[in-house]
């Protein structure tokens, strides 16, 4: 799952997958803005067929936390 999240973020943020570490903060370390976060969430919901409620969004700070969240929902 970590690799899938890294691939998704790399594509969205126009980065190389190998430049993304598991414990990187998506906003602070990867430089994602609020629009990119919304796009990431929409992609995750569509790709993994899950719903991410607004109250869960603050939990999704790092690459690892996003992967763990998806795994807990599928």
mmJSON file of the N, C-alpha and C atoms, coordinates in Angstrom:
{"data_MODEL":{"atom_site":{
"group_PDB":["ATOM","ATOM","ATOM","ATOM","ATOM","ATOM","ATOM","ATOM","ATOM","ATOM","ATOM","ATOM","ATOM","ATOM","ATOM","ATOM","ATOM","ATOM","ATOM","ATOM","ATOM","ATOM","ATOM","ATOM","ATOM","ATOM","ATOM","ATOM","ATOM","ATOM","ATOM","ATOM","ATOM","ATOM","ATOM","ATOM","ATOM","ATOM","ATOM","ATOM","ATOM","ATOM","ATOM","ATOM","ATOM","ATOM","ATOM","ATOM","ATOM","ATOM","ATOM","ATOM","ATOM","ATOM","ATOM","ATOM","ATOM","ATOM","ATOM","ATOM","ATOM","ATOM","ATOM","ATOM","ATOM","ATOM","ATOM","ATOM","ATOM","ATOM","ATOM","ATOM","ATOM","ATOM","ATOM","ATOM","ATOM","ATOM","ATOM","ATOM","ATOM","ATOM","ATOM","ATOM","ATOM","ATOM","ATOM","ATOM","ATOM","ATOM","ATOM","ATOM","ATOM","ATOM","ATOM","ATOM","ATOM","ATOM","ATOM","ATOM","ATOM","ATOM","ATOM","ATOM","ATOM","ATOM","ATOM","ATOM","ATOM","ATOM","ATOM","ATOM","ATOM","ATOM","ATOM","ATOM","ATOM","ATOM","ATOM","ATOM","ATOM","ATOM","ATOM","ATOM","ATOM","ATOM","ATOM","ATOM","ATOM","ATOM","ATOM","ATOM","ATOM","ATOM","ATOM","ATOM","ATOM","ATOM","ATOM","ATOM","ATOM","ATOM","ATOM","ATOM","ATOM","ATOM","ATOM","ATOM","ATOM","ATOM","ATOM","ATOM","ATOM","ATOM","ATOM","ATOM","ATOM","ATOM","ATOM","ATOM","ATOM","ATOM","ATOM","ATOM","ATOM","ATOM","ATOM","ATOM","ATOM","ATOM","ATOM","ATOM","ATOM","ATOM","ATOM","ATOM","ATOM","ATOM","ATOM","ATOM","ATOM","ATOM","ATOM","ATOM","ATOM","ATOM","ATOM","ATOM","ATOM","ATOM","ATOM","ATOM","ATOM","ATOM","ATOM","ATOM","ATOM","ATOM","ATOM","ATOM","ATOM","ATOM","ATOM","ATOM","ATOM","ATOM","ATOM","ATOM","ATOM","ATOM","ATOM","ATOM","ATOM","ATOM","ATOM","ATOM","ATOM","ATOM","ATOM","ATOM","ATOM","ATOM"],
"id":[1,2,3,4,5,6,7,8,9,10,11,12,13,14,15,16,17,18,19,20,21,22,23,24,25,26,27,28,29,30,31,32,33,34,35,36,37,38,39,40,41,42,43,44,45,46,47,48,49,50,51,52,53,54,55,56,57,58,59,60,61,62,63,64,65,66,67,68,69,70,71,72,73,74,75,76,77,78,79,80,81,82,83,84,85,86,87,88,89,90,91,92,93,94,95,96,97,98,99,100,101,102,103,104,105,106,107,108,109,110,111,112,113,114,115,116,117,118,119,120,121,122,123,124,125,126,127,128,129,130,131,132,133,134,135,136,137,138,139,140,141,142,143,144,145,146,147,148,149,150,151,152,153,154,155,156,157,158,159,160,161,162,163,164,165,166,167,168,169,170,171,172,173,174,175,176,177,178,179,180,181,182,183,184,185,186,187,188,189,190,191,192,193,194,195,196,197,198,199,200,201,202,203,204,205,206,207,208,209,210,211,212,213,214,215,216,217,218,219,220,221,222],
"type_symbol":["N","C","C","N","C","C","N","C","C","N","C","C","N","C","C","N","C","C","N","C","C","N","C","C","N","C","C","N","C","C","N","C","C","N","C","C","N","C","C","N","C","C","N","C","C","N","C","C","N","C","C","N","C","C","N","C","C","N","C","C","N","C","C","N","C","C","N","C","C","N","C","C","N","C","C","N","C","C","N","C","C","N","C","C","N","C","C","N","C","C","N","C","C","N","C","C","N","C","C","N","C","C","N","C","C","N","C","C","N","C","C","N","C","C","N","C","C","N","C","C","N","C","C","N","C","C","N","C","C","N","C","C","N","C","C","N","C","C","N","C","C","N","C","C","N","C","C","N","C","C","N","C","C","N","C","C","N","C","C","N","C","C","N","C","C","N","C","C","N","C","C","N","C","C","N","C","C","N","C","C","N","C","C","N","C","C","N","C","C","N","C","C","N","C","C","N","C","C","N","C","C","N","C","C","N","C","C","N","C","C","N","C","C","N","C","C","N","C","C","N","C","C"],
"label_atom_id":["N","CA","C","N","CA","C","N","CA","C","N","CA","C","N","CA","C","N","CA","C","N","CA","C","N","CA","C","N","CA","C","N","CA","C","N","CA","C","N","CA","C","N","CA","C","N","CA","C","N","CA","C","N","CA","C","N","CA","C","N","CA","C","N","CA","C","N","CA","C","N","CA","C","N","CA","C","N","CA","C","N","CA","C","N","CA","C","N","CA","C","N","CA","C","N","CA","C","N","CA","C","N","CA","C","N","CA","C","N","CA","C","N","CA","C","N","CA","C","N","CA","C","N","CA","C","N","CA","C","N","CA","C","N","CA","C","N","CA","C","N","CA","C","N","CA","C","N","CA","C","N","CA","C","N","CA","C","N","CA","C","N","CA","C","N","CA","C","N","CA","C","N","CA","C","N","CA","C","N","CA","C","N","CA","C","N","CA","C","N","CA","C","N","CA","C","N","CA","C","N","CA","C","N","CA","C","N","CA","C","N","CA","C","N","CA","C","N","CA","C","N","CA","C","N","CA","C","N","CA","C","N","CA","C","N","CA","C","N","CA","C","N","CA","C","N","CA","C","N","CA","C","N","CA","C","N","CA","C"],
"label_alt_id":[null,null,null,null,null,null,null,null,null,null,null,null,null,null,null,null,null,null,null,null,null,null,null,null,null,null,null,null,null,null,null,null,null,null,null,null,null,null,null,null,null,null,null,null,null,null,null,null,null,null,null,null,null,null,null,null,null,null,null,null,null,null,null,null,null,null,null,null,null,null,null,null,null,null,null,null,null,null,null,null,null,null,null,null,null,null,null,null,null,null,null,null,null,null,null,null,null,null,null,null,null,null,null,null,null,null,null,null,null,null,null,null,null,null,null,null,null,null,null,null,null,null,null,null,null,null,null,null,null,null,null,null,null,null,null,null,null,null,null,null,null,null,null,null,null,null,null,null,null,null,null,null,null,null,null,null,null,null,null,null,null,null,null,null,null,null,null,null,null,null,null,null,null,null,null,null,null,null,null,null,null,null,null,null,null,null,null,null,null,null,null,null,null,null,null,null,null,null,null,null,null,null,null,null,null,null,null,null,null,null,null,null,null,null,null,null,null,null,null,null,null,null],
"label_comp_id":["UNK","UNK","UNK","UNK","UNK","UNK","UNK","UNK","UNK","UNK","UNK","UNK","UNK","UNK","UNK","UNK","UNK","UNK","UNK","UNK","UNK","UNK","UNK","UNK","UNK","UNK","UNK","UNK","UNK","UNK","UNK","UNK","UNK","UNK","UNK","UNK","UNK","UNK","UNK","UNK","UNK","UNK","UNK","UNK","UNK","UNK","UNK","UNK","UNK","UNK","UNK","UNK","UNK","UNK","UNK","UNK","UNK","UNK","UNK","UNK","UNK","UNK","UNK","UNK","UNK","UNK","UNK","UNK","UNK","UNK","UNK","UNK","UNK","UNK","UNK","UNK","UNK","UNK","UNK","UNK","UNK","UNK","UNK","UNK","UNK","UNK","UNK","UNK","UNK","UNK","UNK","UNK","UNK","UNK","UNK","UNK","UNK","UNK","UNK","UNK","UNK","UNK","UNK","UNK","UNK","UNK","UNK","UNK","UNK","UNK","UNK","UNK","UNK","UNK","UNK","UNK","UNK","UNK","UNK","UNK","UNK","UNK","UNK","UNK","UNK","UNK","UNK","UNK","UNK","UNK","UNK","UNK","UNK","UNK","UNK","UNK","UNK","UNK","UNK","UNK","UNK","UNK","UNK","UNK","UNK","UNK","UNK","UNK","UNK","UNK","UNK","UNK","UNK","UNK","UNK","UNK","UNK","UNK","UNK","UNK","UNK","UNK","UNK","UNK","UNK","UNK","UNK","UNK","UNK","UNK","UNK","UNK","UNK","UNK","UNK","UNK","UNK","UNK","UNK","UNK","UNK","UNK","UNK","UNK","UNK","UNK","UNK","UNK","UNK","UNK","UNK","UNK","UNK","UNK","UNK","UNK","UNK","UNK","UNK","UNK","UNK","UNK","UNK","UNK","UNK","UNK","UNK","UNK","UNK","UNK","UNK","UNK","UNK","UNK","UNK","UNK","UNK","UNK","UNK","UNK","UNK","UNK"],
"label_asym_id":["A","A","A","A","A","A","A","A","A","A","A","A","A","A","A","A","A","A","A","A","A","A","A","A","A","A","A","A","A","A","A","A","A","A","A","A","A","A","A","A","A","A","A","A","A","A","A","A","A","A","A","A","A","A","A","A","A","A","A","A","A","A","A","A","A","A","A","A","A","A","A","A","A","A","A","A","A","A","A","A","A","A","A","A","A","A","A","A","A","A","A","A","A","A","A","A","A","A","A","A","A","A","A","A","A","A","A","A","A","A","A","A","A","A","A","A","A","A","A","A","A","A","A","A","A","A","A","A","A","A","A","A","A","A","A","A","A","A","A","A","A","A","A","A","A","A","A","A","A","A","A","A","A","A","A","A","A","A","A","A","A","A","A","A","A","A","A","A","A","A","A","A","A","A","A","A","A","A","A","A","A","A","A","A","A","A","A","A","A","A","A","A","A","A","A","A","A","A","A","A","A","A","A","A","A","A","A","A","A","A","A","A","A","A","A","A","A","A","A","A","A","A"],
"label_entity_id":["1","1","1","1","1","1","1","1","1","1","1","1","1","1","1","1","1","1","1","1","1","1","1","1","1","1","1","1","1","1","1","1","1","1","1","1","1","1","1","1","1","1","1","1","1","1","1","1","1","1","1","1","1","1","1","1","1","1","1","1","1","1","1","1","1","1","1","1","1","1","1","1","1","1","1","1","1","1","1","1","1","1","1","1","1","1","1","1","1","1","1","1","1","1","1","1","1","1","1","1","1","1","1","1","1","1","1","1","1","1","1","1","1","1","1","1","1","1","1","1","1","1","1","1","1","1","1","1","1","1","1","1","1","1","1","1","1","1","1","1","1","1","1","1","1","1","1","1","1","1","1","1","1","1","1","1","1","1","1","1","1","1","1","1","1","1","1","1","1","1","1","1","1","1","1","1","1","1","1","1","1","1","1","1","1","1","1","1","1","1","1","1","1","1","1","1","1","1","1","1","1","1","1","1","1","1","1","1","1","1","1","1","1","1","1","1","1","1","1","1","1","1"],
"label_seq_id":[1,1,1,2,2,2,3,3,3,4,4,4,5,5,5,6,6,6,7,7,7,8,8,8,9,9,9,10,10,10,11,11,11,12,12,12,13,13,13,14,14,14,15,15,15,16,16,16,17,17,17,18,18,18,19,19,19,20,20,20,21,21,21,22,22,22,23,23,23,24,24,24,25,25,25,26,26,26,27,27,27,28,28,28,29,29,29,30,30,30,31,31,31,32,32,32,33,33,33,34,34,34,35,35,35,36,36,36,37,37,37,38,38,38,39,39,39,40,40,40,41,41,41,42,42,42,43,43,43,44,44,44,45,45,45,46,46,46,47,47,47,48,48,48,49,49,49,50,50,50,51,51,51,52,52,52,53,53,53,54,54,54,55,55,55,56,56,56,57,57,57,58,58,58,59,59,59,60,60,60,61,61,61,62,62,62,63,63,63,64,64,64,65,65,65,66,66,66,67,67,67,68,68,68,69,69,69,70,70,70,71,71,71,72,72,72,73,73,73,74,74,74],
"pdbx_PDB_ins_code":[null,null,null,null,null,null,null,null,null,null,null,null,null,null,null,null,null,null,null,null,null,null,null,null,null,null,null,null,null,null,null,null,null,null,null,null,null,null,null,null,null,null,null,null,null,null,null,null,null,null,null,null,null,null,null,null,null,null,null,null,null,null,null,null,null,null,null,null,null,null,null,null,null,null,null,null,null,null,null,null,null,null,null,null,null,null,null,null,null,null,null,null,null,null,null,null,null,null,null,null,null,null,null,null,null,null,null,null,null,null,null,null,null,null,null,null,null,null,null,null,null,null,null,null,null,null,null,null,null,null,null,null,null,null,null,null,null,null,null,null,null,null,null,null,null,null,null,null,null,null,null,null,null,null,null,null,null,null,null,null,null,null,null,null,null,null,null,null,null,null,null,null,null,null,null,null,null,null,null,null,null,null,null,null,null,null,null,null,null,null,null,null,null,null,null,null,null,null,null,null,null,null,null,null,null,null,null,null,null,null,null,null,null,null,null,null,null,null,null,null,null,null],
"Cartn_x":[0.83,0.0,0.873,1.975,2.866,3.316,3.667,4.14,3.031,1.804,0.68,0.46,0.545,0.37,1.498,2.722,3.868,3.707,3.27,3.072,1.996,0.906,-0.187,0.301,1.034,1.541,2.572,3.44,4.472,3.833,2.824,2.125,1.446,0.76,0.004,0.898,2.012,2.892,4.053,4.026,5.058,6.457,6.611,7.881,8.27,9.474,9.905,9.493,9.032,8.597,9.732,10.947,12.081,12.434,11.88,12.109,11.124,10.191,9.159,9.437,9.642,9.89,8.595,8.536,7.325,6.875,7.826,7.475,7.397,7.419,7.336,5.936,5.9,4.64,4.232,2.999,2.545,2.552,2.211,2.191,3.573,4.151,5.416,6.613,6.718,7.89,7.726,6.517,6.29,5.729,5.298,4.858,3.475,2.638,1.276,0.459,-0.354,-1.243,-2.646,-3.545,-4.886,-5.625,-5.46,-6.113,-5.549,-4.248,-3.63,-4.064,-4.288,-4.775,-6.181,-7.037,-8.404,-8.354,-7.504,-7.37,-6.866,-5.91,-5.392,-6.517,-7.312,-8.412,-9.44,-9.743,-10.701,-10.153,-8.876,-8.247,-8.267,-7.944,-7.956,-9.358,-10.35,-11.734,-12.139,-11.777,-12.142,-11.359,-10.055,-9.19,-9.436,-9.695,-9.85,-11.303,-12.213,-13.639,-13.967,-13.435,-13.718,-14.195,-14.736,-15.139,-14.278,-13.7,-12.882,-13.683,-14.285,-15.059,-14.148,-14.696,-13.92,-13.208,-13.851,-13.244,-12.01,-11.826,-10.653,-9.448,-9.697,-8.633,-7.436,-7.624,-6.449,-5.491,-5.975,-5.129,-4.139,-4.457,-3.706,-2.573,-1.57,-0.48,0.734,1.044,2.247,1.884,2.853,2.652,2.219,2.902,2.608,1.194,0.77,-0.568,-1.665,-1.414,-2.392,-2.509,-1.376,-1.389,-2.099,-1.807,-2.448,-3.949,-4.342,-5.767,-6.496,-5.913,-6.538,-6.66,-5.585,-5.616,-6.699,-6.957,-7.974,-9.393,-9.532,-10.866,-11.22,-10.222,-10.532,-10.522],
"Cartn_y":[-1.198,0.0,1.261,1.215,2.383,2.753,1.74,2.021,2.636,2.173,2.729,4.197,4.503,5.888,6.76,6.256,7.015,7.287,6.291,6.449,7.498,7.425,8.387,9.812,9.98,11.304,11.811,10.927,11.324,11.857,11.159,11.593,12.943,13.053,14.264,15.479,15.26,16.369,16.538,15.735,15.803,15.628,14.535,14.192,12.779,12.379,10.999,10.187,8.982,8.104,7.907,7.753,7.495,8.689,9.859,11.048,11.144,10.207,10.232,9.138,9.556,8.599,8.349,7.196,6.775,7.782,8.385,9.265,10.745,11.047,12.446,13.006,14.256,14.972,15.481,15.221,15.534,17.037,17.832,19.287,19.89,19.605,20.241,19.747,18.428,17.874,17.789,17.484,17.31,18.561,19.526,20.805,20.808,19.857,19.827,20.995,21.596,22.664,22.09,22.923,22.432,21.82,22.383,21.826,20.444,20.297,18.996,17.956,18.385,17.469,16.984,17.908,17.545,16.58,16.866,15.99,14.605,14.573,13.304,12.491,13.146,12.46,11.933,12.725,12.285,11.076,11.111,9.994,8.739,8.89,7.747,7.163,8.027,7.548,6.77,7.298,6.653,5.359,5.419,4.279,3.097,3.383,2.315,2.092,2.846,2.7,2.833,3.899,4.204,5.646,5.998,7.373,7.877,9.079,9.684,10.844,10.647,11.733,12.91,14.103,15.302,15.202,14.572,14.501,13.589,12.74,11.861,12.525,13.585,14.219,14.669,15.268,15.692,14.555,13.318,12.16,11.854,12.287,11.886,12.869,12.846,13.812,13.278,12.004,11.434,10.372,10.023,8.976,7.688,7.361,6.145,6.182,7.337,7.418,7.279,7.796,7.641,6.157,5.49,4.066,3.243,3.513,2.783,3.033,4.268,4.622,3.834,3.821,3.095,1.621,1.04,-0.385,-0.681,0.268,0.031,0.121,0.741,0.942,-0.071,-0.779,-1.742,-3.165],
"Cartn_z":[0.0,0.0,0.0,0.743,0.773,-0.637,-1.423,-2.783,-3.63,-3.456,-4.213,-3.844,-2.554,-2.101,-2.634,-2.584,-3.098,-4.595,-5.331,-6.776,-7.056,-6.311,-6.461,-6.176,-5.068,-4.696,-5.695,-6.152,-7.111,-8.394,-8.854,-10.071,-9.845,-8.732,-8.443,-8.19,-7.495,-7.13,-8.101,-9.174,-10.211,-9.617,-8.88,-8.248,-8.664,-8.28,-8.485,-7.256,-7.501,-6.413,-5.406,-5.913,-5.014,-4.124,-4.416,-3.58,-2.417,-2.336,-1.299,-0.276,0.979,2.07,2.844,3.499,4.223,5.273,5.969,7.083,6.709,5.417,4.988,5.21,5.686,5.839,4.462,4.082,2.724,2.451,3.445,3.248,3.49,4.654,5.033,4.227,4.02,3.338,1.824,1.377,-0.062,-0.728,0.063,-0.481,-1.106,-0.728,-1.278,-0.728,-1.593,-1.135,-0.907,-0.445,-0.085,-1.271,-2.456,-3.639,-3.959,-3.837,-4.101,-3.071,-1.841,-0.806,-1.166,-1.589,-1.989,-3.175,-4.159,-5.326,-4.905,-3.971,-3.476,-2.832,-1.995,-1.319,-2.313,-3.322,-4.344,-5.103,-5.42,-6.127,-5.268,-3.987,-3.065,-2.964,-2.824,-2.715,-3.966,-5.119,-6.378,-6.597,-6.393,-6.677,-5.737,-4.47,-3.483,-3.068,-3.685,-3.429,-1.939,-1.342,0.059,0.16,1.31,1.583,2.731,2.547,3.595,4.177,5.357,5.976,6.349,6.323,6.643,7.984,8.962,10.297,10.333,9.311,9.253,8.57,7.825,7.035,7.877,9.062,9.844,10.209,10.239,10.545,9.424,8.229,7.036,6.741,7.598,7.481,6.757,6.957,6.352,5.321,4.505,3.509,4.212,5.311,6.064,6.657,7.171,7.777,6.724,5.523,4.436,4.055,3.91,3.551,4.626,5.896,6.996,7.012,6.747,6.732,5.627,4.438,3.322,3.671,4.223,4.578,5.605,6.511,7.528,6.963,5.801,5.218,4.134,3.623,2.529,3.03],
"occupancy":[1.0,1.0,1.0,1.0,1.0,1.0,1.0,1.0,1.0,1.0,1.0,1.0,1.0,1.0,1.0,1.0,1.0,1.0,1.0,1.0,1.0,1.0,1.0,1.0,1.0,1.0,1.0,1.0,1.0,1.0,1.0,1.0,1.0,1.0,1.0,1.0,1.0,1.0,1.0,1.0,1.0,1.0,1.0,1.0,1.0,1.0,1.0,1.0,1.0,1.0,1.0,1.0,1.0,1.0,1.0,1.0,1.0,1.0,1.0,1.0,1.0,1.0,1.0,1.0,1.0,1.0,1.0,1.0,1.0,1.0,1.0,1.0,1.0,1.0,1.0,1.0,1.0,1.0,1.0,1.0,1.0,1.0,1.0,1.0,1.0,1.0,1.0,1.0,1.0,1.0,1.0,1.0,1.0,1.0,1.0,1.0,1.0,1.0,1.0,1.0,1.0,1.0,1.0,1.0,1.0,1.0,1.0,1.0,1.0,1.0,1.0,1.0,1.0,1.0,1.0,1.0,1.0,1.0,1.0,1.0,1.0,1.0,1.0,1.0,1.0,1.0,1.0,1.0,1.0,1.0,1.0,1.0,1.0,1.0,1.0,1.0,1.0,1.0,1.0,1.0,1.0,1.0,1.0,1.0,1.0,1.0,1.0,1.0,1.0,1.0,1.0,1.0,1.0,1.0,1.0,1.0,1.0,1.0,1.0,1.0,1.0,1.0,1.0,1.0,1.0,1.0,1.0,1.0,1.0,1.0,1.0,1.0,1.0,1.0,1.0,1.0,1.0,1.0,1.0,1.0,1.0,1.0,1.0,1.0,1.0,1.0,1.0,1.0,1.0,1.0,1.0,1.0,1.0,1.0,1.0,1.0,1.0,1.0,1.0,1.0,1.0,1.0,1.0,1.0,1.0,1.0,1.0,1.0,1.0,1.0,1.0,1.0,1.0,1.0,1.0,1.0,1.0,1.0,1.0,1.0,1.0,1.0],
"B_iso_or_equiv":[0.0,0.0,0.0,0.0,0.0,0.0,0.0,0.0,0.0,0.0,0.0,0.0,0.0,0.0,0.0,0.0,0.0,0.0,0.0,0.0,0.0,0.0,0.0,0.0,0.0,0.0,0.0,0.0,0.0,0.0,0.0,0.0,0.0,0.0,0.0,0.0,0.0,0.0,0.0,0.0,0.0,0.0,0.0,0.0,0.0,0.0,0.0,0.0,0.0,0.0,0.0,0.0,0.0,0.0,0.0,0.0,0.0,0.0,0.0,0.0,0.0,0.0,0.0,0.0,0.0,0.0,0.0,0.0,0.0,0.0,0.0,0.0,0.0,0.0,0.0,0.0,0.0,0.0,0.0,0.0,0.0,0.0,0.0,0.0,0.0,0.0,0.0,0.0,0.0,0.0,0.0,0.0,0.0,0.0,0.0,0.0,0.0,0.0,0.0,0.0,0.0,0.0,0.0,0.0,0.0,0.0,0.0,0.0,0.0,0.0,0.0,0.0,0.0,0.0,0.0,0.0,0.0,0.0,0.0,0.0,0.0,0.0,0.0,0.0,0.0,0.0,0.0,0.0,0.0,0.0,0.0,0.0,0.0,0.0,0.0,0.0,0.0,0.0,0.0,0.0,0.0,0.0,0.0,0.0,0.0,0.0,0.0,0.0,0.0,0.0,0.0,0.0,0.0,0.0,0.0,0.0,0.0,0.0,0.0,0.0,0.0,0.0,0.0,0.0,0.0,0.0,0.0,0.0,0.0,0.0,0.0,0.0,0.0,0.0,0.0,0.0,0.0,0.0,0.0,0.0,0.0,0.0,0.0,0.0,0.0,0.0,0.0,0.0,0.0,0.0,0.0,0.0,0.0,0.0,0.0,0.0,0.0,0.0,0.0,0.0,0.0,0.0,0.0,0.0,0.0,0.0,0.0,0.0,0.0,0.0,0.0,0.0,0.0,0.0,0.0,0.0,0.0,0.0,0.0,0.0,0.0,0.0],
"pdbx_formal_charge":[null,null,null,null,null,null,null,null,null,null,null,null,null,null,null,null,null,null,null,null,null,null,null,null,null,null,null,null,null,null,null,null,null,null,null,null,null,null,null,null,null,null,null,null,null,null,null,null,null,null,null,null,null,null,null,null,null,null,null,null,null,null,null,null,null,null,null,null,null,null,null,null,null,null,null,null,null,null,null,null,null,null,null,null,null,null,null,null,null,null,null,null,null,null,null,null,null,null,null,null,null,null,null,null,null,null,null,null,null,null,null,null,null,null,null,null,null,null,null,null,null,null,null,null,null,null,null,null,null,null,null,null,null,null,null,null,null,null,null,null,null,null,null,null,null,null,null,null,null,null,null,null,null,null,null,null,null,null,null,null,null,null,null,null,null,null,null,null,null,null,null,null,null,null,null,null,null,null,null,null,null,null,null,null,null,null,null,null,null,null,null,null,null,null,null,null,null,null,null,null,null,null,null,null,null,null,null,null,null,null,null,null,null,null,null,null,null,null,null,null,null,null],
"auth_seq_id":[1,1,1,2,2,2,3,3,3,4,4,4,5,5,5,6,6,6,7,7,7,8,8,8,9,9,9,10,10,10,11,11,11,12,12,12,13,13,13,14,14,14,15,15,15,16,16,16,17,17,17,18,18,18,19,19,19,20,20,20,21,21,21,22,22,22,23,23,23,24,24,24,25,25,25,26,26,26,27,27,27,28,28,28,29,29,29,30,30,30,31,31,31,32,32,32,33,33,33,34,34,34,35,35,35,36,36,36,37,37,37,38,38,38,39,39,39,40,40,40,41,41,41,42,42,42,43,43,43,44,44,44,45,45,45,46,46,46,47,47,47,48,48,48,49,49,49,50,50,50,51,51,51,52,52,52,53,53,53,54,54,54,55,55,55,56,56,56,57,57,57,58,58,58,59,59,59,60,60,60,61,61,61,62,62,62,63,63,63,64,64,64,65,65,65,66,66,66,67,67,67,68,68,68,69,69,69,70,70,70,71,71,71,72,72,72,73,73,73,74,74,74],
"auth_comp_id":["UNK","UNK","UNK","UNK","UNK","UNK","UNK","UNK","UNK","UNK","UNK","UNK","UNK","UNK","UNK","UNK","UNK","UNK","UNK","UNK","UNK","UNK","UNK","UNK","UNK","UNK","UNK","UNK","UNK","UNK","UNK","UNK","UNK","UNK","UNK","UNK","UNK","UNK","UNK","UNK","UNK","UNK","UNK","UNK","UNK","UNK","UNK","UNK","UNK","UNK","UNK","UNK","UNK","UNK","UNK","UNK","UNK","UNK","UNK","UNK","UNK","UNK","UNK","UNK","UNK","UNK","UNK","UNK","UNK","UNK","UNK","UNK","UNK","UNK","UNK","UNK","UNK","UNK","UNK","UNK","UNK","UNK","UNK","UNK","UNK","UNK","UNK","UNK","UNK","UNK","UNK","UNK","UNK","UNK","UNK","UNK","UNK","UNK","UNK","UNK","UNK","UNK","UNK","UNK","UNK","UNK","UNK","UNK","UNK","UNK","UNK","UNK","UNK","UNK","UNK","UNK","UNK","UNK","UNK","UNK","UNK","UNK","UNK","UNK","UNK","UNK","UNK","UNK","UNK","UNK","UNK","UNK","UNK","UNK","UNK","UNK","UNK","UNK","UNK","UNK","UNK","UNK","UNK","UNK","UNK","UNK","UNK","UNK","UNK","UNK","UNK","UNK","UNK","UNK","UNK","UNK","UNK","UNK","UNK","UNK","UNK","UNK","UNK","UNK","UNK","UNK","UNK","UNK","UNK","UNK","UNK","UNK","UNK","UNK","UNK","UNK","UNK","UNK","UNK","UNK","UNK","UNK","UNK","UNK","UNK","UNK","UNK","UNK","UNK","UNK","UNK","UNK","UNK","UNK","UNK","UNK","UNK","UNK","UNK","UNK","UNK","UNK","UNK","UNK","UNK","UNK","UNK","UNK","UNK","UNK","UNK","UNK","UNK","UNK","UNK","UNK","UNK","UNK","UNK","UNK","UNK","UNK"],
"auth_asym_id":["A","A","A","A","A","A","A","A","A","A","A","A","A","A","A","A","A","A","A","A","A","A","A","A","A","A","A","A","A","A","A","A","A","A","A","A","A","A","A","A","A","A","A","A","A","A","A","A","A","A","A","A","A","A","A","A","A","A","A","A","A","A","A","A","A","A","A","A","A","A","A","A","A","A","A","A","A","A","A","A","A","A","A","A","A","A","A","A","A","A","A","A","A","A","A","A","A","A","A","A","A","A","A","A","A","A","A","A","A","A","A","A","A","A","A","A","A","A","A","A","A","A","A","A","A","A","A","A","A","A","A","A","A","A","A","A","A","A","A","A","A","A","A","A","A","A","A","A","A","A","A","A","A","A","A","A","A","A","A","A","A","A","A","A","A","A","A","A","A","A","A","A","A","A","A","A","A","A","A","A","A","A","A","A","A","A","A","A","A","A","A","A","A","A","A","A","A","A","A","A","A","A","A","A","A","A","A","A","A","A","A","A","A","A","A","A","A","A","A","A","A","A"],
"auth_atom_id":["N","CA","C","N","CA","C","N","CA","C","N","CA","C","N","CA","C","N","CA","C","N","CA","C","N","CA","C","N","CA","C","N","CA","C","N","CA","C","N","CA","C","N","CA","C","N","CA","C","N","CA","C","N","CA","C","N","CA","C","N","CA","C","N","CA","C","N","CA","C","N","CA","C","N","CA","C","N","CA","C","N","CA","C","N","CA","C","N","CA","C","N","CA","C","N","CA","C","N","CA","C","N","CA","C","N","CA","C","N","CA","C","N","CA","C","N","CA","C","N","CA","C","N","CA","C","N","CA","C","N","CA","C","N","CA","C","N","CA","C","N","CA","C","N","CA","C","N","CA","C","N","CA","C","N","CA","C","N","CA","C","N","CA","C","N","CA","C","N","CA","C","N","CA","C","N","CA","C","N","CA","C","N","CA","C","N","CA","C","N","CA","C","N","CA","C","N","CA","C","N","CA","C","N","CA","C","N","CA","C","N","CA","C","N","CA","C","N","CA","C","N","CA","C","N","CA","C","N","CA","C","N","CA","C","N","CA","C","N","CA","C","N","CA","C","N","CA","C","N","CA","C","N","CA","C","N","CA","C"],
"pdbx_PDB_model_num":[1,1,1,1,1,1,1,1,1,1,1,1,1,1,1,1,1,1,1,1,1,1,1,1,1,1,1,1,1,1,1,1,1,1,1,1,1,1,1,1,1,1,1,1,1,1,1,1,1,1,1,1,1,1,1,1,1,1,1,1,1,1,1,1,1,1,1,1,1,1,1,1,1,1,1,1,1,1,1,1,1,1,1,1,1,1,1,1,1,1,1,1,1,1,1,1,1,1,1,1,1,1,1,1,1,1,1,1,1,1,1,1,1,1,1,1,1,1,1,1,1,1,1,1,1,1,1,1,1,1,1,1,1,1,1,1,1,1,1,1,1,1,1,1,1,1,1,1,1,1,1,1,1,1,1,1,1,1,1,1,1,1,1,1,1,1,1,1,1,1,1,1,1,1,1,1,1,1,1,1,1,1,1,1,1,1,1,1,1,1,1,1,1,1,1,1,1,1,1,1,1,1,1,1,1,1,1,1,1,1,1,1,1,1,1,1,1,1,1,1,1,1]
}}}
